[in-house]
Amino acid sequence: VTGPSRIAVLAAALEKAHVRYVLIGVAGANLWARSGATIFSTLDYDLLLPLDAANELRAWHTCRAMGLELSCGDEPLGAPLDSLLAEQVVSRRALVRATDTRGFDVDLSLIMAGFDFETVWAERRIFVVDDVEIRVARLRHIVESKAATGRDKDRLFLASHEDALRDLMRDE
Amino acid sequence: VDPAKASEAADRVATVPSKALPVALSERYLRAVSRLEARPGNRPRADKSWVESTLREFRDLIARAKRVR
């Protein structure tokens, strides 16, 4: 497979559309990795968006323009994609998934356990992937959010991540 | 869009908080996380293209894997 990664293409389009987002979750944690040994397999990308219907709507249009299908719950996101629908989704903090149905899945999330968007945004780190700037949450925010959520898959990630960082804990 | 139907649909997909218990993180682990954040390879605008290419290679490998027995 050649060419820029899909997340880089999406990030460039989001930037062009003035969409505010921060990459969180395992995909965000991966960008803080030191080597391949500390990368965790994940099939989706979690983007945290602010509680801003206009921003949400711009994100949807950007995803659609990339050919991604949008869904909310088990249902396709209805048409038209307008401010009324965006306001309903934002007021419920509902998650919208964008997918190319071939393995590139992006969750547009309005919630990050333990944090509000502005706190995460204020301390975001910019990394470059395939010549595109990607806004990434601080690793500390990502792991603290996973700890606050406490689902089985978060516990598994935290245990594995702690093990991967064992050498950084050793020389104390 | 019918506003009432849109509202009903949005209610069905509203995010509900996790009921799982939070995990306590050790200070040693959080210090290691801070050390990782401070590494030169994680400076602002560091090129992290290798992370995505590594993941792509891994996914391609898994996609091509065949059971042989």
gemmi code that builds the backbone of each chain (N, CA, C; Angstrom):
import gemmi

chains = {
    "A": [
        ("VAL", (0.850, -1.193, 0.000), (0.000, 0.000, 0.000), (0.883, 1.238, 0.000)),
        ("THR", (0.637, 2.124, -0.918), (1.438, 3.345, -0.976), (0.538, 4.552, -0.776)),
        ("GLY", (1.186, 5.719, -0.738), (0.408, 6.935, -0.565), (0.204, 7.252, 0.902)),
        ("PRO", (-0.290, 8.456, 1.175), (-0.478, 8.853, 2.573), (-1.524, 7.991, 3.272)),
        ("SER", (-1.371, 7.865, 4.577), (-2.344, 7.078, 5.343), (-3.685, 7.791, 5.322)),
        ("ARG", (-4.751, 7.016, 5.515), (-6.097, 7.599, 5.462), (-6.291, 8.626, 6.567)),
        ("ILE", (-5.681, 8.384, 7.741), (-5.866, 9.338, 8.831), (-5.191, 10.668, 8.490)),
        ("ALA", (-4.072, 10.602, 7.761), (-3.411, 11.843, 7.354), (-4.275, 12.588, 6.338)),
        ("VAL", (-4.866, 11.856, 5.426), (-5.748, 12.492, 4.428), (-6.935, 13.149, 5.130)),
        ("LEU", (-7.506, 12.429, 6.094), (-8.650, 12.989, 6.823), (-8.220, 14.214, 7.640)),
        ("ALA", (-7.081, 14.117, 8.306), (-6.614, 15.239, 9.130), (-6.389, 16.485, 8.278)),
        ("ALA", (-5.847, 16.297, 7.085), (-5.631, 17.443, 6.195), (-6.967, 18.070, 5.792)),
        ("ALA", (-7.948, 17.224, 5.521), (-9.265, 17.737, 5.124), (-9.957, 18.439, 6.296)),
        ("LEU", (-9.813, 17.885, 7.490), (-10.416, 18.517, 8.668), (-9.787, 19.881, 8.926)),
        ("GLU", (-8.474, 19.938, 8.741), (-7.768, 21.209, 8.928), (-8.278, 22.254, 7.936)),
        ("LYS", (-8.415, 21.835, 6.697), (-8.876, 22.749, 5.642), (-10.285, 23.252, 5.937)),
        ("ALA", (-11.096, 22.402, 6.567), (-12.485, 22.779, 6.873), (-12.607, 23.467, 8.241)),
        ("HIS", (-11.483, 23.736, 8.857), (-11.454, 24.409, 10.169), (-12.222, 23.625, 11.232)),
        ("VAL", (-12.049, 22.311, 11.201), (-12.674, 21.460, 12.218), (-11.704, 21.313, 13.383)),
        ("ARG", (-12.211, 21.599, 14.588), (-11.387, 21.364, 15.776), (-11.596, 19.919, 16.232)),
        ("TYR", (-10.495, 19.212, 16.445), (-10.549, 17.819, 16.892), (-9.248, 17.508, 17.609)),
        ("VAL", (-9.273, 16.472, 18.422), (-8.052, 15.938, 19.025), (-8.121, 14.422, 18.909)),
        ("LEU", (-7.057, 13.807, 18.423), (-6.996, 12.343, 18.342), (-6.758, 11.789, 19.745)),
        ("ILE", (-7.642, 10.876, 20.164), (-7.527, 10.289, 21.499), (-7.496, 8.763, 21.354)),
        ("GLY", (-7.660, 8.055, 22.438), (-7.740, 6.592, 22.381), (-6.410, 5.933, 22.051)),
        ("VAL", (-6.490, 4.664, 21.691), (-5.273, 3.884, 21.427), (-4.504, 4.469, 20.242)),
        ("ALA", (-5.212, 4.925, 19.214), (-4.523, 5.506, 18.057), (-3.747, 6.757, 18.464)),
        ("GLY", (-4.304, 7.517, 19.390), (-3.585, 8.696, 19.905), (-2.372, 8.266, 20.707)),
        ("ALA", (-2.550, 7.276, 21.573), (-1.430, 6.780, 22.389), (-0.311, 6.243, 21.511)),
        ("ASN", (-0.688, 5.605, 20.400), (0.335, 5.047, 19.504), (1.281, 6.114, 18.971)),
        ("LEU", (0.763, 7.311, 18.738), (1.635, 8.353, 18.179), (2.673, 8.847, 19.188)),
        ("TRP", (2.523, 8.465, 20.457), (3.537, 8.781, 21.467), (4.563, 7.651, 21.605)),
        ("ALA", (4.415, 6.593, 20.810), (5.279, 5.419, 20.966), (6.728, 5.733, 20.613)),
        ("ARG", (7.621, 4.960, 21.215), (9.063, 5.118, 20.933), (9.503, 4.212, 19.811)),
        ("SER", (8.842, 3.070, 19.672), (9.262, 2.068, 18.690), (8.067, 1.185, 18.369)),
        ("GLY", (8.273, 0.314, 17.379), (7.196, -0.585, 16.999), (6.759, -1.487, 18.137)),
        ("ALA", (7.688, -1.724, 19.078), (7.368, -2.620, 20.194), (6.349, -2.009, 21.145)),
        ("THR", (6.150, -0.710, 21.066), (5.207, -0.062, 21.983), (3.984, 0.487, 21.241)),
        ("ILE", (3.727, -0.073, 20.047), (2.523, 0.292, 19.300), (1.466, -0.778, 19.548)),
        ("PHE", (0.248, -0.355, 19.723), (-0.846, -1.280, 19.999), (-1.776, -1.348, 18.802)),
        ("SER", (-2.154, -2.568, 18.456), (-3.041, -2.742, 17.312), (-4.421, -2.173, 17.624)),
        ("THR", (-4.929, -1.383, 16.724), (-6.278, -0.860, 16.874), (-6.882, -0.710, 15.493)),
        ("LEU", (-8.177, -0.878, 15.413), (-8.829, -0.830, 14.110), (-9.530, 0.495, 13.862)),
        ("ASP", (-9.584, 1.345, 14.886), (-10.291, 2.605, 14.630), (-9.549, 3.788, 15.241)),
        ("TYR", (-9.984, 4.944, 14.808), (-9.411, 6.200, 15.275), (-10.507, 6.954, 16.023)),
        ("ASP", (-10.185, 7.436, 17.220), (-11.162, 8.190, 18.007), (-10.791, 9.666, 17.973)),
        ("LEU", (-11.705, 10.474, 17.450), (-11.489, 11.916, 17.432), (-12.444, 12.561, 18.424)),
        ("LEU", (-11.891, 13.340, 19.358), (-12.721, 14.086, 20.292), (-13.032, 15.438, 19.667)),
        ("LEU", (-14.334, 15.769, 19.623), (-14.773, 17.052, 19.070), (-15.403, 17.876, 20.189)),
        ("PRO", (-15.389, 19.190, 20.077), (-16.040, 20.019, 21.095), (-17.561, 19.953, 20.963)),
        ("LEU", (-18.248, 20.399, 22.007), (-19.722, 20.430, 21.970), (-20.157, 21.646, 21.151)),
        ("ASP", (-19.958, 21.564, 19.878), (-20.173, 22.683, 18.959), (-20.819, 22.104, 17.698)),
        ("ALA", (-22.113, 22.378, 17.526), (-22.855, 21.759, 16.423), (-22.276, 22.153, 15.060)),
        ("ALA", (-21.847, 23.402, 14.929), (-21.303, 23.842, 13.640), (-20.016, 23.088, 13.312)),
        ("ASN", (-19.191, 22.875, 14.335), (-17.941, 22.115, 14.147), (-18.257, 20.656, 13.790)),
        ("GLU", (-19.245, 20.097, 14.486), (-19.675, 18.713, 14.220), (-20.150, 18.579, 12.771)),
        ("LEU", (-20.944, 19.548, 12.347), (-21.478, 19.504, 10.982), (-20.343, 19.598, 9.948)),
        ("ARG", (-19.381, 20.456, 10.217), (-18.233, 20.559, 9.285), (-17.470, 19.231, 9.236)),
        ("ALA", (-17.341, 18.584, 10.395), (-16.651, 17.280, 10.435), (-17.415, 16.260, 9.593)),
        ("TRP", (-18.747, 16.244, 9.692), (-19.547, 15.289, 8.908), (-19.351, 15.528, 7.416)),
        ("HIS", (-19.453, 16.794, 7.015), (-19.323, 17.098, 5.580), (-17.931, 16.721, 5.063)),
        ("THR", (-16.934, 16.904, 5.908), (-15.569, 16.546, 5.515), (-15.460, 15.030, 5.305)),
        ("CYS", (-16.042, 14.279, 6.228), (-16.009, 12.813, 6.109), (-16.769, 12.361, 4.860)),
        ("ARG", (-17.939, 12.937, 4.640), (-18.735, 12.568, 3.464), (-17.965, 12.877, 2.174)),
        ("ALA", (-17.282, 14.024, 2.168), (-16.526, 14.420, 0.968), (-15.396, 13.436, 0.683)),
        ("MET", (-14.944, 12.738, 1.742), (-13.899, 11.706, 1.578), (-14.494, 10.369, 1.175)),
        ("GLY", (-15.811, 10.321, 1.050), (-16.461, 9.064, 0.676), (-16.780, 8.170, 1.856)),
        ("LEU", (-16.689, 8.702, 3.058), (-16.969, 7.889, 4.236), (-18.468, 7.882, 4.524)),
        ("GLU", (-18.941, 6.741, 4.995), (-20.341, 6.623, 5.391), (-20.459, 6.994, 6.863)),
        ("LEU", (-21.534, 7.697, 7.214), (-21.725, 8.139, 8.592), (-22.878, 7.375, 9.226)),
        ("SER", (-22.687, 6.973, 10.479), (-23.775, 6.317, 11.198), (-23.754, 6.754, 12.653)),
        ("CYS", (-24.915, 6.583, 13.284), (-25.060, 6.955, 14.689), (-25.847, 5.829, 15.344)),
        ("GLY", (-25.262, 5.167, 16.324), (-25.894, 3.959, 16.826), (-25.849, 2.912, 15.720)),
        ("ASP", (-26.967, 2.247, 15.509), (-27.014, 1.240, 14.447), (-27.610, 1.797, 13.163)),
        ("GLU", (-27.819, 3.102, 13.128), (-28.528, 3.670, 11.978), (-27.636, 4.609, 11.187)),
        ("PRO", (-27.828, 4.636, 9.876), (-27.109, 5.631, 9.081), (-27.529, 7.022, 9.522)),
        ("LEU", (-26.598, 7.949, 9.487), (-26.949, 9.321, 9.829), (-27.814, 9.864, 8.696)),
        ("GLY", (-29.005, 10.316, 9.042), (-29.975, 10.714, 8.017), (-29.559, 11.921, 7.217)),
        ("ALA", (-30.276, 12.117, 6.142), (-30.068, 13.303, 5.319), (-31.276, 14.220, 5.509)),
        ("PRO", (-31.136, 15.506, 5.392), (-29.875, 16.175, 5.113), (-29.017, 16.316, 6.379)),
        ("LEU", (-27.726, 16.418, 6.152), (-26.833, 16.725, 7.260), (-26.955, 18.220, 7.498)),
        ("ASP", (-27.713, 18.586, 8.503), (-27.923, 20.018, 8.735), (-27.723, 20.374, 10.205)),
        ("SER", (-27.870, 21.646, 10.496), (-27.578, 22.112, 11.853), (-28.562, 21.538, 12.872)),
        ("LEU", (-29.808, 21.275, 12.451), (-30.781, 20.696, 13.374), (-30.305, 19.325, 13.841)),
        ("LEU", (-29.896, 18.512, 12.891), (-29.409, 17.163, 13.222), (-28.144, 17.257, 14.080)),
        ("ALA", (-27.253, 18.167, 13.716), (-25.997, 18.325, 14.474), (-26.289, 18.749, 15.912)),
        ("GLU", (-27.266, 19.640, 16.079), (-27.604, 20.089, 17.437), (-28.187, 18.943, 18.263)),
        ("GLN", (-29.002, 18.098, 17.626), (-29.575, 16.949, 18.337), (-28.481, 15.987, 18.779)),
        ("VAL", (-27.556, 15.732, 17.886), (-26.465, 14.796, 18.202), (-25.565, 15.364, 19.298)),
        ("VAL", (-25.240, 16.645, 19.181), (-24.340, 17.251, 20.174), (-25.015, 17.312, 21.545)),
        ("SER", (-26.309, 17.641, 21.581), (-26.989, 17.761, 22.877), (-27.044, 16.415, 23.590)),
        ("ARG", (-27.046, 15.306, 22.830), (-27.051, 13.961, 23.430), (-25.649, 13.403, 23.568)),
        ("ARG", (-24.664, 14.182, 23.158), (-23.268, 13.677, 23.177), (-23.189, 12.330, 22.466)),
        ("ALA", (-23.908, 12.199, 21.387), (-23.940, 10.925, 20.662), (-22.683, 10.761, 19.814)),
        ("LEU", (-22.270, 9.522, 19.675), (-21.075, 9.216, 18.880), (-21.486, 8.958, 17.430)),
        ("VAL", (-20.772, 9.572, 16.514), (-21.002, 9.345, 15.081), (-19.787, 8.618, 14.522)),
        ("ARG", (-20.044, 7.533, 13.809), (-18.943, 6.760, 13.224), (-18.849, 7.034, 11.731)),
        ("ALA", (-17.645, 7.255, 11.258), (-17.386, 7.416, 9.818), (-16.572, 6.218, 9.371)),
        ("THR", (-16.960, 5.617, 8.262), (-16.241, 4.417, 7.808), (-16.200, 4.331, 6.287)),
        ("ASP", (-15.113, 3.738, 5.801), (-15.065, 3.470, 4.359), (-15.527, 2.036, 4.084)),
        ("THR", (-15.955, 1.333, 5.145), (-16.415, -0.070, 5.123), (-15.310, -1.050, 4.706)),
        ("ARG", (-14.071, -0.559, 4.622), (-12.956, -1.453, 4.262), (-11.870, -1.424, 5.336)),
        ("GLY", (-12.266, -1.044, 6.541), (-11.306, -1.098, 7.629), (-10.842, 0.234, 8.155)),
        ("PHE", (-11.242, 1.316, 7.510), (-10.882, 2.636, 8.038), (-12.105, 3.201, 8.750)),
        ("ASP", (-12.069, 3.144, 10.084), (-13.197, 3.585, 10.901), (-12.761, 4.723, 11.812)),
        ("VAL", (-13.575, 5.745, 11.842), (-13.269, 6.914, 12.676), (-14.484, 7.224, 13.540)),
        ("ASP", (-14.274, 7.280, 14.854), (-15.356, 7.648, 15.759), (-15.252, 9.131, 16.088)),
        ("LEU", (-16.320, 9.852, 15.803), (-16.387, 11.270, 16.147), (-17.073, 11.343, 17.506)),
        ("SER", (-16.266, 11.510, 18.552), (-16.774, 11.430, 19.919), (-16.887, 12.816, 20.532)),
        ("LEU", (-17.877, 12.972, 21.386), (-18.066, 14.254, 22.081), (-17.758, 14.118, 23.561)),
        ("ILE", (-17.304, 12.940, 23.940), (-17.024, 12.659, 25.357), (-15.667, 11.998, 25.503)),
        ("MET", (-14.915, 12.459, 26.490), (-13.674, 11.796, 26.890), (-13.731, 11.734, 28.411)),
        ("ALA", (-13.868, 10.554, 28.957), (-14.089, 10.408, 30.400), (-13.053, 11.178, 31.207)),
        ("GLY", (-13.531, 11.988, 32.130), (-12.646, 12.718, 33.027), (-12.152, 14.050, 32.492)),
        ("PHE", (-12.469, 14.349, 31.245), (-11.949, 15.575, 30.634), (-13.014, 16.287, 29.805)),
        ("ASP", (-12.853, 17.604, 29.693), (-13.651, 18.344, 28.731), (-12.753, 18.695, 27.545)),
        ("PHE", (-13.355, 19.000, 26.429), (-12.589, 19.208, 25.203), (-11.531, 20.294, 25.371)),
        ("GLU", (-11.916, 21.416, 25.972), (-10.983, 22.554, 26.013), (-9.713, 22.233, 26.800)),
        ("THR", (-9.844, 21.431, 27.847), (-8.651, 21.033, 28.623), (-7.709, 20.204, 27.758)),
        ("VAL", (-8.282, 19.277, 27.021), (-7.468, 18.399, 26.172), (-6.874, 19.196, 25.017)),
        ("TRP", (-7.677, 20.076, 24.445), (-7.238, 20.906, 23.325), (-6.075, 21.816, 23.741)),
        ("ALA", (-6.180, 22.387, 24.944), (-5.163, 23.347, 25.407), (-3.781, 22.700, 25.511)),
        ("GLU", (-3.748, 21.396, 25.791), (-2.453, 20.731, 25.988), (-2.149, 19.726, 24.882)),
        ("ARG", (-2.835, 19.853, 23.770), (-2.630, 18.921, 22.649), (-1.198, 19.013, 22.135)),
        ("ARG", (-0.759, 17.935, 21.517), (0.549, 17.923, 20.861), (0.306, 17.749, 19.371)),
        ("ILE", (1.065, 18.460, 18.584), (0.959, 18.272, 17.133), (2.077, 17.335, 16.692)),
        ("PHE", (1.694, 16.226, 16.056), (2.645, 15.335, 15.413), (2.395, 15.384, 13.914)),
        ("VAL", (3.419, 14.996, 13.160), (3.301, 15.007, 11.700), (3.268, 13.570, 11.197)),
        ("VAL", (2.268, 13.276, 10.377), (2.162, 11.960, 9.732), (1.984, 12.191, 8.245)),
        ("ASP", (2.890, 11.660, 7.458), (2.822, 11.822, 5.996), (2.683, 13.297, 5.605)),
        ("ASP", (3.483, 14.131, 6.254), (3.531, 15.575, 5.984), (2.269, 16.326, 6.398)),
        ("VAL", (1.426, 15.705, 7.183), (0.200, 16.360, 7.657), (0.250, 16.480, 9.178)),
        ("GLU", (-0.116, 17.646, 9.681), (-0.150, 17.833, 11.131), (-1.406, 17.193, 11.714)),
        ("ILE", (-1.211, 16.426, 12.774), (-2.331, 15.777, 13.450), (-2.343, 16.237, 14.907)),
        ("ARG", (-3.511, 16.672, 15.373), (-3.643, 17.134, 16.759), (-3.911, 15.922, 17.654)),
        ("VAL", (-3.051, 15.720, 18.629), (-3.114, 14.518, 19.460), (-3.212, 14.922, 20.935)),
        ("ALA", (-4.062, 14.234, 21.663), (-4.178, 14.494, 23.105), (-2.891, 14.098, 23.812)),
        ("ARG", (-2.602, 14.764, 24.912), (-1.469, 14.353, 25.745), (-1.639, 12.893, 26.131)),
        ("LEU", (-0.531, 12.174, 26.168), (-0.590, 10.761, 26.548), (-1.171, 10.619, 27.954)),
        ("ARG", (-0.795, 11.533, 28.838), (-1.304, 11.466, 30.214), (-2.833, 11.588, 30.230)),
        ("HIS", (-3.361, 12.477, 29.392), (-4.820, 12.603, 29.332), (-5.464, 11.318, 28.807)),
        ("ILE", (-4.819, 10.700, 27.819), (-5.382, 9.471, 27.238), (-5.421, 8.354, 28.283)),
        ("VAL", (-4.307, 8.166, 28.992), (-4.294, 7.043, 29.956), (-5.197, 7.343, 31.155)),
        ("GLU", (-5.254, 8.603, 31.576), (-6.129, 8.935, 32.709), (-7.598, 8.765, 32.314)),
        ("SER", (-7.918, 9.075, 31.067), (-9.293, 8.888, 30.611), (-9.644, 7.402, 30.554)),
        ("LYS", (-8.701, 6.598, 30.076), (-8.949, 5.154, 30.032), (-9.118, 4.607, 31.450)),
        ("ALA", (-8.330, 5.130, 32.380), (-8.462, 4.689, 33.774), (-9.822, 5.088, 34.334)),
        ("ALA", (-10.289, 6.267, 33.967), (-11.594, 6.732, 34.464), (-12.731, 5.900, 33.879)),
        ("THR", (-12.569, 5.467, 32.624), (-13.621, 4.664, 31.982), (-13.654, 3.257, 32.562)),
        ("GLY", (-12.485, 2.637, 32.663), (-12.375, 1.368, 33.396), (-13.013, 0.150, 32.757)),
        ("ARG", (-13.325, 0.205, 31.448), (-13.870, -0.995, 30.806), (-12.768, -2.060, 30.723)),
        ("ASP", (-13.171, -3.286, 30.443), (-12.175, -4.365, 30.360), (-11.091, -4.039, 29.344)),
        ("LYS", (-11.483, -3.510, 28.184), (-10.476, -3.238, 27.149), (-9.548, -2.088, 27.565)),
        ("ASP", (-10.044, -1.164, 28.381), (-9.175, -0.092, 28.885), (-8.179, -0.652, 29.892)),
        ("ARG", (-8.664, -1.559, 30.743), (-7.779, -2.193, 31.736), (-6.668, -2.984, 31.044)),
        ("LEU", (-7.059, -3.686, 29.983), (-6.080, -4.480, 29.238), (-5.031, -3.562, 28.607)),
        ("PHE", (-5.484, -2.463, 28.002), (-4.542, -1.520, 27.393), (-3.601, -0.947, 28.463)),
        ("LEU", (-4.158, -0.528, 29.586), (-3.332, 0.107, 30.624), (-2.284, -0.858, 31.179)),
        ("ALA", (-2.687, -2.113, 31.362), (-1.731, -3.109, 31.870), (-0.614, -3.334, 30.848)),
        ("SER", (-0.981, -3.431, 29.569), (0.022, -3.657, 28.515), (0.914, -2.432, 28.352)),
        ("HIS", (0.314, -1.260, 28.432), (1.080, -0.024, 28.265), (2.066, 0.163, 29.407)),
        ("GLU", (1.609, -0.125, 30.618), (2.506, -0.018, 31.777), (3.681, -0.978, 31.605)),
        ("ASP", (3.396, -2.172, 31.114), (4.456, -3.151, 30.897), (5.440, -2.646, 29.834)),
        ("ALA", (4.920, -2.006, 28.787), (5.773, -1.495, 27.710), (6.671, -0.352, 28.195)),
        ("LEU", (6.241, 0.318, 29.241), (7.021, 1.457, 29.768), (7.893, 1.058, 30.966)),
        ("ARG", (8.002, -0.252, 31.186), (8.691, -0.718, 32.392), (10.120, -0.171, 32.493)),
        ("ASP", (10.827, -0.079, 31.378), (12.207, 0.416, 31.455), (12.262, 1.878, 31.881)),
        ("LEU", (11.224, 2.648, 31.571), (11.195, 4.047, 31.998), (10.883, 4.156, 33.488)),
        ("MET", (10.386, 3.071, 34.069), (10.051, 3.070, 35.496), (11.195, 2.510, 36.333)),
        ("ARG", (12.157, 1.878, 35.638), (13.173, 1.115, 36.344), (14.209, 1.992, 37.051)),
        ("ASP", (14.689, 3.027, 36.368), (15.824, 3.788, 36.921), (15.381, 4.912, 37.846)),
        ("GLU", (14.526, 4.575, 38.790), (14.115, 5.583, 39.765), (14.879, 5.405, 41.057)),
    ],
    "B": [
        ("VAL", (-36.188, 17.206, 7.645), (-36.166, 16.298, 8.803), (-37.279, 16.688, 9.774)),
        ("ASP", (-38.052, 15.689, 10.198), (-39.087, 15.934, 11.199), (-38.379, 16.104, 12.552)),
        ("PRO", (-38.499, 17.272, 13.195), (-37.768, 17.501, 14.454), (-38.076, 16.462, 15.521)),
        ("ALA", (-39.358, 16.020, 15.602), (-39.710, 15.025, 16.633), (-39.011, 13.698, 16.374)),
        ("LYS", (-38.988, 13.295, 15.090), (-38.323, 12.030, 14.744), (-36.814, 12.138, 14.963)),
        ("ALA", (-36.268, 13.295, 14.618), (-34.825, 13.498, 14.823), (-34.489, 13.414, 16.306)),
        ("SER", (-35.362, 13.996, 17.130), (-35.140, 13.981, 18.569), (-35.227, 12.554, 19.128)),
        ("GLU", (-36.214, 11.795, 18.644), (-36.351, 10.398, 19.082), (-35.117, 9.583, 18.704)),
        ("ALA", (-34.680, 9.787, 17.468), (-33.503, 9.038, 16.992), (-32.272, 9.416, 17.807)),
        ("ALA", (-32.123, 10.692, 18.114), (-30.957, 11.134, 18.895), (-31.009, 10.548, 20.304)),
        ("ASP", (-32.203, 10.456, 20.883), (-32.325, 9.859, 22.228), (-31.853, 8.408, 22.239)),
        ("ARG", (-32.100, 7.704, 21.132), (-31.715, 6.290, 21.074), (-30.199, 6.108, 21.074)),
        ("VAL", (-29.500, 7.115, 20.615), (-28.045, 6.956, 20.476), (-27.263, 7.838, 21.455)),
        ("ALA", (-27.973, 8.425, 22.421), (-27.281, 9.271, 23.397), (-26.218, 8.464, 24.122)),
        ("THR", (-25.068, 9.091, 24.350), (-23.976, 8.407, 25.043), (-24.309, 8.295, 26.525)),
        ("VAL", (-24.183, 7.085, 27.057), (-24.424, 6.901, 28.492), (-23.083, 6.583, 29.154)),
        ("PRO", (-22.860, 7.119, 30.352), (-21.570, 6.888, 31.009), (-21.329, 5.411, 31.295)),
        ("SER", (-20.057, 5.020, 31.262), (-19.676, 3.645, 31.585), (-19.972, 3.375, 33.054)),
        ("LYS", (-20.447, 2.158, 33.343), (-20.712, 1.799, 34.738), (-19.534, 1.050, 35.356)),
        ("ALA", (-18.470, 0.877, 34.576), (-17.300, 0.157, 35.087), (-16.594, 0.992, 36.154)),
        ("LEU", (-15.905, 0.314, 37.038), (-15.177, 1.014, 38.096), (-13.869, 1.584, 37.537)),
        ("PRO", (-13.475, 2.791, 37.975), (-12.227, 3.360, 37.470), (-11.008, 2.568, 37.937)),
        ("VAL", (-9.929, 2.732, 37.188), (-8.668, 2.056, 37.506), (-7.750, 3.063, 38.198)),
        ("ALA", (-7.085, 2.633, 39.262), (-6.120, 3.516, 39.934), (-4.762, 3.370, 39.248)),
        ("LEU", (-4.206, 4.487, 38.808), (-2.895, 4.453, 38.147), (-1.810, 4.757, 39.167)),
        ("SER", (-0.710, 4.015, 39.111), (0.375, 4.239, 40.069), (1.153, 5.493, 39.696)),
        ("GLU", (1.744, 6.116, 40.695), (2.575, 7.307, 40.459), (3.776, 6.951, 39.581)),
        ("ARG", (4.317, 5.740, 39.770), (5.481, 5.316, 38.955), (5.102, 5.267, 37.485)),
        ("TYR", (3.936, 4.723, 37.200), (3.473, 4.652, 35.809), (3.251, 6.056, 35.245)),
        ("LEU", (2.624, 6.922, 36.026), (2.362, 8.275, 35.524), (3.663, 9.050, 35.302)),
        ("ARG", (4.666, 8.790, 36.147), (5.970, 9.433, 35.918), (6.602, 8.906, 34.633)),
        ("ALA", (6.446, 7.605, 34.378), (6.980, 7.016, 33.135), (6.273, 7.623, 31.921)),
        ("VAL", (4.978, 7.859, 32.044), (4.224, 8.496, 30.957), (4.777, 9.907, 30.710)),
        ("SER", (5.047, 10.631, 31.796), (5.598, 11.990, 31.646), (6.975, 11.943, 30.983)),
        ("ARG", (7.766, 10.945, 31.348), (9.096, 10.792, 30.724), (8.968, 10.506, 29.233)),
        ("LEU", (8.019, 9.665, 28.895), (7.798, 9.352, 27.482), (7.362, 10.606, 26.723)),
        ("GLU", (6.476, 11.373, 27.322), (6.017, 12.609, 26.671), (7.179, 13.577, 26.428)),
        ("ALA", (8.151, 13.547, 27.354), (9.248, 14.519, 27.278), (10.400, 14.069, 26.381)),
        ("ARG", (10.342, 12.873, 25.846), (11.447, 12.382, 25.013), (11.581, 13.210, 23.744)),
        ("PRO", (12.816, 13.355, 23.234), (13.039, 14.153, 22.018), (12.183, 13.689, 20.841)),
        ("GLY", (11.957, 12.377, 20.759), (11.152, 11.856, 19.656), (9.697, 12.261, 19.725)),
        ("ASN", (9.297, 12.859, 20.853), (7.915, 13.292, 21.003), (7.787, 14.811, 21.096)),
        ("ARG", (8.797, 15.494, 20.582), (8.725, 16.950, 20.588), (7.604, 17.397, 19.639)),
        ("PRO", (7.105, 18.637, 19.815), (6.068, 19.117, 18.901), (6.526, 19.030, 17.450)),
        ("ARG", (5.633, 18.609, 16.594), (5.839, 18.451, 15.146), (6.839, 17.333, 14.800)),
        ("ALA", (7.054, 16.423, 15.732), (7.880, 15.244, 15.419), (7.197, 14.449, 14.311)),
        ("ASP", (8.005, 13.888, 13.414), (7.453, 13.092, 12.318), (7.148, 11.685, 12.827)),
        ("LYS", (5.874, 11.344, 12.836), (5.443, 10.042, 13.338), (4.873, 9.175, 12.226)),
        ("SER", (5.283, 9.433, 11.004), (4.776, 8.635, 9.875), (5.072, 7.157, 10.072)),
        ("TRP", (6.196, 6.840, 10.729), (6.585, 5.437, 10.912), (5.547, 4.659, 11.724)),
        ("VAL", (4.822, 5.352, 12.618), (3.809, 4.642, 13.410), (2.711, 4.119, 12.483)),
        ("GLU", (2.218, 4.978, 11.618), (1.139, 4.569, 10.717), (1.619, 3.523, 9.716)),
        ("SER", (2.850, 3.682, 9.214), (3.327, 2.686, 8.246), (3.531, 1.331, 8.916)),
        ("THR", (3.983, 1.335, 10.172), (4.138, 0.080, 10.911), (2.786, -0.600, 11.106)),
        ("LEU", (1.789, 0.185, 11.483), (0.448, -0.383, 11.673), (-0.114, -0.916, 10.364)),
        ("ARG", (0.138, -0.192, 9.271), (-0.367, -0.641, 7.966), (0.269, -1.966, 7.569)),
        ("GLU", (1.585, -2.062, 7.793), (2.275, -3.313, 7.464), (1.716, -4.465, 8.285)),
        ("PHE", (1.459, -4.180, 9.571), (0.916, -5.217, 10.449), (-0.467, -5.656, 9.969)),
        ("ARG", (-1.310, -4.690, 9.635), (-2.667, -5.032, 9.166), (-2.605, -5.810, 7.855)),
        ("ASP", (-1.691, -5.407, 6.951), (-1.558, -6.120, 5.681), (-1.112, -7.554, 5.906)),
        ("LEU", (-0.180, -7.716, 6.852), (0.319, -9.056, 7.166), (-0.828, -9.939, 7.662)),
        ("ILE", (-1.620, -9.394, 8.567), (-2.754, -10.162, 9.109), (-3.753, -10.484, 7.999)),
        ("ALA", (-3.993, -9.518, 7.113), (-4.973, -9.731, 6.037), (-4.526, -10.828, 5.083)),
        ("ARG", (-3.195, -10.973, 4.920), (-2.680, -11.971, 3.973), (-2.483, -13.347, 4.604)),
        ("ALA", (-2.596, -13.397, 5.916), (-2.325, -14.671, 6.611), (-3.339, -15.734, 6.199)),
        ("LYS", (-2.820, -16.962, 5.977), (-3.690, -18.085, 5.608), (-3.444, -19.230, 6.571)),
        ("ARG", (-4.486, -19.930, 6.887), (-4.335, -21.112, 7.724), (-3.772, -22.231, 6.851)),
        ("VAL", (-2.685, -22.870, 7.310), (-2.071, -23.914, 6.496), (-2.316, -25.306, 7.077)),
        ("ARG", (-2.811, -25.404, 8.267), (-3.177, -26.721, 8.792), (-4.145, -26.566, 9.944)),
    ],
}
model = gemmi.Model(1)
for chain_id, residues in chains.items():
    chain = gemmi.Chain(chain_id)
    for i, (resn, *xyz) in enumerate(residues, 1):
        res = gemmi.Residue()
        res.name, res.seqid = resn, gemmi.SeqId(i, " ")
        for name, pos in zip(("N", "CA", "C"), xyz):
            atom = gemmi.Atom()
            atom.name, atom.element = name, gemmi.Element(name[0])
            atom.pos, atom.b_iso = gemmi.Position(*pos), 0.0
            res.add_atom(atom)
        chain.add_residue(res)
    model.add_chain(chain)
structure = gemmi.Structure()
structure.add_model(model)
structure.setup_entities()
